[in-house]
Amino acid sequence: MSNIKAVISGYGKMGRMVEAVLIRRGIVCAGKSEDIRTFDTAVAKECVCIDFTTPAAIRENYRFLAENFKAVVIGTTGWDDIRDEVKAYFEKCGTTMIYASNFSIGVNIFFAVTDFISRMTAGTGGYSPYIVEKHHCHKLDSPSGTARSLAEIIDRNMGVRTDIASVRCGEIPGIHSIGFEGTNDRITLTHEAFSREGFAEGAVEAAVRTAGLTGVHDFKDIIFKAE
């Protein structure tokens, strides 16, 4: 059982899943809020906030989160354009933050594999990369944060601008496919989420890892480090 206390910002499907994971892991849920700026600041200073809201909400709320919570885990995507601004504000406030384009452990393994293969194909030459991502029709950002993270890895290693195709349909939890197209062959990698539960599991694990951690961190940079 962890001794941290968590607060959930955004109590939709992901927020409810986060709550279920907190209960299963014996972690106290000290509150749930659809508008985190109305949350009791006296309680907030002892808690880790887990945020699954919207890109617009992050823009409105990040200063409040940084100023009032002990630590913050941001699972919301679609705010890449202000990422440096948000990170700088958390650092200014001395508030620990862990963010990710995707909190799934499997996706973070997928990031590492993509890094390896894109470096290998860059070294041999002759391959062109592409990404196809599919999500449910309710997803607000397109391309997904995960697809953008994958493209950043590939572009950095191969010196290209990777094309991303996005599909929004039905209730698809998330499928990301990468192709490396060569003259004589094609290499493909795919990660498919079966449900949103993996995202909630990873976010709660991030909240646990904020204990004793300082600064601002991308989840993929800390998840595989020995505790």
Buried (B, 14 or more C-beta within 10 A) or exposed (E): EBEBBBBBBBBEEBBBBBBBBBEEBEBBBBBBBEEBBEBEEEBBEEBBBBBBBBBEBBBEBBBBBBBBBBBBBBBBBBBBEBEEEBBEBBBEBEBBBBBBBBBBBBBBBBBEBBBEBBBEBBEEEEBBBBBBBBBBEEBEBEBBBBBBBBBBBBBEBBEBEBEBEBEBEEEBBBBBBBBBBBEEEEBEBEBEBEEBBBBBBBBBBBBBBBEEBEEBBBBBEBBEEEE
